[in-house]
Amino acid sequence: MAAAAAAPPVLRVDPADLPAVVPGPGVSEENEDVVVVEAAAGDKASGNGAAAAASAAAAARDAADPWWRLRYPLPDELRVDDGAGGEGEGDGEAAVATANGNESNGNTNNNTSAAAVRRAARLLRAGLPVALPTETVYGLACDATRADAAARVFAAKGRPQDNPLIVHVSSVEMLLSLYPPRAADADSADATTPPEEETEAQALARVLRPPNDALARAFWPGPLTLLLPASPLIPSAVTAGHATVAVRMPSHPVARAVIAAAGAPVAAPSANVSGRPSPTEAAHVAEDYAACGRGGMVPLVLDGGACACGVESTVAQARGWEEEDQEEGAAALAAATPGGGGDKPRPRRRGRRDVVVLRPGGVTPEQIDRALAREYGAEGGAAGAAATDALPSPPSAAASSSNPSVVVYGLSAGAERDVAFEAAPTTPGMKYRHYSPDAPVLLVEPPPGLGASEGGGGEARWRATTTRAVLGAARALELPPGTCQTPLTVVLLRTTLPQGAPEGWQQQQQQQQQEEDGLLLSSAALASAGVGRVLTYNLGPWRAPERVARRLFAGLRAADAVVGGDGGGAVVIVAEGVPSGGGGVSGGSGSMGVGVAVMNRLRKAAARVVVAAEEDA
């Protein structure tokens, strides 16, 4: 009998042992529970009084230095010997042994979390991948400045090389280091500034052109990725050859500490094997690589607990911020930065400016919209970074608007799907089918227009459609005839259970309880449909999509682990979704919220989608 494949080694890291991270102020508006988890690391204070005091202190620091949240002084206990790692030292077992040996015989600090961080940093410096937690999902990190390190991540994941990676930085200083002054555009006034004379304010104005500066101040550290001009220090293996690079600053204390200790930005896609649901726990990572036989390609997994957000970061790109406005915007940013001097100029009205959400995630479109409104008001946005990769052009009828707006790719007017763009996307999560368990998924979407204040009519129609989906799953998913010779096991991922129902696996429901929940799944009906059993997993209430987001990938993985009954019958997954708002944000109808990210992932995972209104019309 063949031996089971080895899983990657896992080390536990307590985020509370590491320096606390204060997420960007815009993150807390709709994700207060996420912020509490992240900001509490290293700070045992609790209660409303402490929270209010912390909020007031943060506001005062924001006024004094808008970039303070993006700074990360590295504590001595996390420092790694300068000699660790380096080009050419990333060869398999020798590099792992060196990293482990240095940790065992080097720093004698008794903080085991700090020791795990240093060990991870040494592996990264040696060009090897490390799986680590972020506030979104677990990532498989490598040194973003090394093509050989990126190649190891692609190989371990089985990831197509035309799918770009997101670069993660620990501080504003690390971000600026990716854009040395001599790399400025020849047409830019900053290009003539000698490197030794460039202030931080000038560097920030050059690298973070509006609206990216406003978005970074609002949502970094946090689950927002910005598309910036490609850095000369990031290899094309990371950017997939595009003229832009995706960059974010994570708010998870473990991720931020590891990146800072490594002393270099990391490129980190989700740590799952490609095509699988993203991992939100360290155990998910270990299971994936043990199952595919590539556990030896991931020398370390850091276990920082379950991810607070549960879906990947939002990816946003500026569109239509004209070049002629960039000088004005750069001056505005310098004026708003300590040492920049002067008053912030009032932006001029121009054509349409958008921030396009290419991939919805942990920061909602509404939060981005509010950040733009606070920064630029009703007069429209100040100047910003023109997109260097083509995006679908907005319709000419919309071009008359000068107010900055937020549109969601594939959902909003002016950001319709574009086949050519999706063939070579500038950001991950757009080209390939993602987040898919092995079992086929039938997605049951809520009736359009269902809102949190609606009565039971819409929800009743939704549950009725779920009932029919369970009973007709084999037909809807077009399962091969031989598959249905043994009764099916249906795993039902629910969002319409009564308020207060525990999340996770539910006890086997009696027929009376099933009827109270609106699912008329009698034994006779199930038998007639060829369904042997129904197992229910509660993702959370649809009225709280942020809770559903945290459970989503864990629920898909739990469903996929179910073994068919009666000696191997087929397993299918029927998943209820959440409302995801109307077709727009700025000037659109309906609130999208985190629900748009949840539905984005479920639609990518689904083999078939049914909508309640269509079934009941």
N, C-alpha and C positions, 0 to 999 in steps of 0.2 A: 504493500500500500504506500503510495507516494506521501511524503511528508507535506504537511500544510505549509503554504508560503509564509515567510516571515513578515510580520507587520513592522512598520518603522518604530523605532524607540520613541517613547512619549515621556516628557518631563513636565511635571505640574509647576505652574507659575502662578502665584497669588498676585493679582493686580494691585491689591492693597499694600503690597511690599514695595511697590515702585512709585516713582513720582506721580502725583496726581495730574490729570489732564483736564483742562476746562474747555469743553467744546465751544465752537463758534456760537455767538448769541442767537443766530437765526435758527439753530438746530432745536432749541427748547420750545419753540412756538407750538409744535404739534407732537413733539416726541419727548415730553417732560420725563417720562419714565426711563427713556434711554439715557438722557442726560444725567439723571440721578445715579444710574449704574456707573457711568463713566467718571463723573466728577467725584464720586464718593471714594475712589481709590486713593488710599493714603490719607483720607480725612474721615475720621470716625464721627464727626459732628452730625447730628440729625435733628429733625424737627423743623417746624415752620420758621421759628425765630432764626435758627442757624442758616436756613436756606435763604431767608430774606437778607440777612447780613452778608452772606456770600454774594448774592445778586447785586447788592449795593456796592460792595467792594469791587466786583468785576466791572460794574458800570464806571466807577471812578478810574479804574485802570484803563478802560477803553478810551476815556477822555484824554488821559495822559499819553497813551501810546496805543494806537489802534491795532498794532501788530503784536502786542505782548503775548496773546494766546498762541501765536505761531513761533514763539521762541522756546528753546529747550536746552537750558544749561545742563550738561551731562554730569551727574554725580560721580564722585571718585569711585564708588563701589561698582559702577558699571563700565569703568574704563578698561579697555583691552590693550595689551602690549602692542606697541606700534609695529613690532616685527611679525605679528600674526597675519597669516594669509598673504595674498599677493598673486600677481599674474603667474600662472604656471604651477601653482601649488594646489590645484583643485583636482588631483588625480586620486579618486576613489578612497580606498581604505587608508592609505597613508595620510591623506588630509584629515580624515575623520579621527584617526589615532592621534595626530598632532593636535587637533583642536581639543580632544578629550584630555590628552596628557597635559597640555598647557593649563587647562582648567584645574586638573587634579593637583598640579604641583606649583601653580602660580598663586593667584589671589587667595588669601586665606580667610576672606570675609565669610561669616557663617550664614549669611542670608542666602538660602538655597535658591530663591527666585532670582536674585542678582547673579548667582553662579550660572543658572540656566540661561539667562540673558547673555552673559559673556560667552558661554559655549556656543550659542546660536550665532553671535556676532563673529566668532572665529570661523565657523563653518561658512558663513556668507563671505567673509574676506578670502577664504580659500576657493571661492567660486562654486560652492555647493548649495543646493536648495535647502530651505528650512520652512516647514509649515508653521504658521503662527496665527493667533487670533487677531481679528480686527473687530470693530463694532458692527460690521456688516456680516461677513462670513469669514471662515478661515481662508488664508491665502498661502500659496506656495511661493515663497520669496526667494529672490536671487539678487546679486549685485547688478543693478540696472546699467552700470557703465561697462559691463563685460559681455561680449557676444557669446563667449564660451559658457558663461553661467546661464544666460538665457536659453541656450541650446539644451542644457541639462533639464531645465523646467519643461520645455516643449516635449522632450523625450519622455520624462517621467509621467506627464499628464496624457501623452498621446495627442497633443494639441496641434492642429494645423498651423503651420508657420506663417500663414497670411492673416492670422488672427492677432491683432496687436495686444500688447500688455499695458497695464496701468502702472505708472511709476509713482511710488510712495516716498514722501520726504518727511523728515521729523521736525523741520524748522524752516523758518523763512531764510535763514542763512544757507541752509543746504539747497533750497530752491534757487537762490541767487547764484550759488556756485556752479549751477548747470548752465548759466548764461554769462560767461565772462564778457567784459565790456568790448573787447576787440571783435566779438562775434556779432555785434549790433549791425543792423542793416546799414548799408552804405549811405542811404538817403537820410538816416536818422542823425539828428544833431548830437545825440549821445555817442555816436561812433567816433567823434573827434575828441572826446574827453579821455585823457590818459587814465588808465586803470587805477593808478594810485590816487587820483583826484576825485573819483566818482563816489559820492555819498550813498548811503543806504537808500535815501529818498529817491535819488536819481536812478539807482539800480531797480528799485521797485517800480518806478514809473516806466522804465524801459521794459521790464519783464511782464508785469501785470497791468496791461493796458485795460482801461475800462471797457466793459463792465466787470472784467475778471477781478479787478482789485476789490470792488464792492462785494462780489460773491465770495472771495477768499476771506475777507474780514467777517462776513456774516456766517459762513458755514465751515470754516477751517479752524481747528481740527474738526473733522466730521465727514459724513458720508456723501460728499460732493466731489466729483471728478471734473476738472476743467480741461478743455483742449487748448493747449498753448502751442506756439511755434516750436518746431523740433529743436532740440538742443544739440549742439555739435558734440557733446560728450555722451549722448545716448546712442548706441548702435542701431542700425536699421533693423536688426533682428528683433528689437523691442518694439519699434514703431511700425513694423511691416512695410517699411519704405515710404511711409507717408510724410508729408511736410508738417504734420502736427504730432504732438506727443500728449498722451493723457496723463494728467498729474493730479494727485490728491494728497492730503495730509490726514492720516487716520487719527481718531481720538481714543482708540483703545490703549491703555497704559502699556501693555506688553508690546504691541506693535511699535509704538513710538520709542520705547526704550531700546528695543533691538536695533531699529534703524539708526538711532543716535549712537549706540555703542559700536555698530559696524562702521560708522563714519562715512557711509555712502548711501545714496538712494537705493531702494529695492524695487524691482519689477515683480509684481505679485498678482497673478490671476487667482481665481478661486482654487482651493487646494484639492478639489475632487478630481477623479479621473475624468477626462473629457467626455461629455455627454451625460454624465450622472448628475443628480441633484447636488447643488452646492452644499458643502459641509458647514454646519453651524455648531458642531461639537468636535473635539479632538478625536473622539472615537470614530466619527464618520470618516475622517482622513485615514486613520489606521486601517479601518475595514476596507476602504476602497483599494489601497495599495497592496494589502495582503491578498485580496481577492483576485487582482489582476497579475500578481506575481512580480510587481515592481517595487516591493517594499524596500529593497536595498538601494533604490535610487533616491530615497528620501531619508537622509541620515538622522533627522531629528524632527519631532513634532512637539511644539510647545502647547501645553494644555492650560489655557487661561479661562476655562469655563465656557458656558454657552454664550453665543453672540447675542448682543442686546437688540440689534436691529433686525437681523434675520434675512434680509435681502441685500443684494449688492448695492454699491453706491450709485447715485444718480450721475449720469454723464451729461454735461451741458456744453454747448458751443455758441459763441457769439456769431451773429449773422447780420450783415448790413450796417455795421459800424464803420463809416467811411474813413478812408485814409486821411482825408483832409481834416477830420475831427481828431485824429490821434494826437497831434501836437497839443491841441487844446486839452484833451483828456490827460495827457502826460503832465501838463502843467497843473491841472486840477489835483492829480494824485500827489504830486510833489508838495503842493500847498497844504494838503490834508495830512501830510506825514511829518512827524517831529523832525525839525531841521530843514524842512522844505521851504518854509517861509511863504508869506503872502496869504491872500484870501482865495477861497475856491471860486473860480469864475462860473457864471451861469451858462449852462450849455445852450448852444444855438439849436433851433429847430431844423431838422433835416428830414430825409425820407424815413421809411420804416426801419426800425431796429428790433431785432428779435434776440432772445436767448432760446435756442432750440434744445429741448430735452431729448437727446438721442436715445438714452436708456433711462427709464424711470427707476427710482430706487429709494434710498433712505431719506433723501430730502425731497419734499413734495413740490410740484409745480407752483402751488399756491404760496409756499414759503419763498421760493425764488421771486415770484411776482411781488410779494411784499417787500423783499430786500431791494428790488429795483425801484419800487415806489418810494421807499424811504430815501434812497440815494439820489434819485433824479426827479422825483415829484411829477407833477402833471405836465411839465414842460418838455418831457422826453429826456432820453439818456444823454449824458456827456459822451465824449468820443470813446471808441474802443478798438479792440484788436479785430481787424478784418480776418475772416476765415481764409485760411490758405488752402484748404481742401474744399472742393465744390460740394455745396448742399443744394437740394432742390430749391428753385427760386420761388418766392411767394407769388401769388397771383397779382396781376397789376392792379386789380381793384382794391387790394389791401395796401398798396404802396403809399397811399396818401397819408396814412397815419404816422405821426412823428413820436408818439408815446412808445417807450420801450415795452415790449410785450413778451410773454412766454408762450411758446407753442410746443406741443409734444409730437415728436416724429411719429407719423403713421396714424395719428388721431386728430390733430388739429388742422383747421383750414390754413393753408400756406405751408404745411409741412407734411404733405401727403407722401406715401411711400414712393421710393424711386429705385427702380431695378438696378440701374447703373451704379448708384451710390451704395446699395447693399451688396453689390458684387465685390466691392473693395472698401469696406467700411473703415472709418478712422478710429473706431472704438470697439471693444469686445461686446458680445451679446447680441449682435445684429445679423450675422451672416449664417451661422450654423444653428441647428436645432439644439436646444440646451435644456438642462434641468429635467431630463427625462428618466424616470425609473424604467426598469426592464418591463414591468407589467404595463399593458396599454391603459391609457387614461381617457375617460369620458368626462368632459367638463360640462357642468350644468351652470349656465350663467343666470344671474337674476334678471327679472323683467327690467327693461330700460326705464329709467326714471325712478326706480325704487330708491327712496330716501329714508333717512333715520326717523323722520316724523310720520312716515306713511303708516296707515293702519294695517290690519292683518290681511287685506285682500291680496296685495302683491306678494307678500311672503307665502300665503297659502297657495297661490299659483306656482310659486317657485318650488315649494315642497311637493306639490303634485307632479311637477315635471321630474323632480328627483326620484319619486316613486317609479314613474314610467322608465326612467333611465336605468334604474336597478333591474327592473323586470325585463327590459329590452336591451341590456348591455351587450349580450352576445351578437345580436343582430346589428345594433348600432355600430359596433366596432368591427363588424364583418369578420368575426373569428372563423377560422377554418372549421368545416363540419366536424372533423375528428376531435377537435378541441372540446367540444360540448358533449362528448359521450359520457364524461364524468361530470357530476354537478359542479358548477362554477362556485368559486369563492369571490364575493364582491366585498372589497374594502371601501367603505363609504367615508370620505373625508368631508365632514359637515361644518357648515357655518350658520345653520338655521336652528340649532338646538336652543331650547329655552335659556333665557338669561340665567346665569349662575351654574350652568352645567359645567362640571370639571373638564379642563382641557386634557387632551391626550386620549388614550384608549378608554372606551366606555364598556361597562358590563353588558353582557348579553341582555337585550331588551325583550321584555315580554310583549305579546301582541297588543295588550292594552296600552302600554307606554308608547309603543310605536305609533299607535293611532293618535294618542295625545300629541305626539310630535309631528303629526301630519303625514307620516309615511305609512300607507296602508299595505304593509308587507306581511300578509297572512301566510301561514305555512303552505296553504293550498296554492296561493298565487306564486310563491317562490318555487314550489315544486313544478308547477306548470311551466314556469319560465326556465327551468333547468338550473336554478340557483340553489346550491346546497346550504349556504350560510352567508350571512351578512355581518361583517365586523365593522364597528363604528369607531372612528377616531375624530375627536372634536378639535378642529383647528382654532376655535374661538368664535365669538359672535361677529356677525358681519357688520354690526354697527361699530365695531372697534377693529378696523382693518390693521392697525399697528400690531395688535395681538395676533391676528391671523398671520401676519408677515413673519413674526418670530417663530411660529410653529410650522410654517409652510414646508420648508425643506426637510425638517425632522419628520413631519407627517408623511411626506412622499417616501422617505427612506423607510419609515416604519411599515408602511403599506407594502413596500417592495420586498420586505423581509418575510412577509407572510407566506407560508407554504400551503399549497393547495390541499384541500381535504381529500379523503378517500384514496390515498396513495398517489397523489400528484395531479389532482385536477387543476385547471387553469385558474389564475387569479387575475381579476380586473379591478381597476380603481375608478370609482365614480366620485368626482370632486365637485363640491359646491364652491362657487366663487364668492366675490364681494362686489358691491356696486363700485364703479370707477368713474362716475361723473359724466359730464357732457363732452362736447367736442373741443372745448377750449378752456383757457385759463383767463388771460387778459381779454375781457370782453366776450368771453365764451359763456356757455351755460353749464351749470352743474359743477360740483366740487369733485376734483379728482382725488386728492389726498394720496395716502400710501396705497389705496386700493388700486390705482393705476399700475403700480409696481407689482402687486400681487397678481393681478390679472395678466400682466405681461409675462410673468413666469409660468402661470398655469396654461396660458394659450400656447406657449412654446413647448410645454410638456405634453399637451393633449394630442391624442390621435383623432379625436372628434369633439366638436363643440355643439351643444344644443342650448337654446335660449328659452327661458320660461314663456315669454310672450308669444314666441313662435309656436310653441306646443299648445297653447291655450287659446289662440286666436279663433 
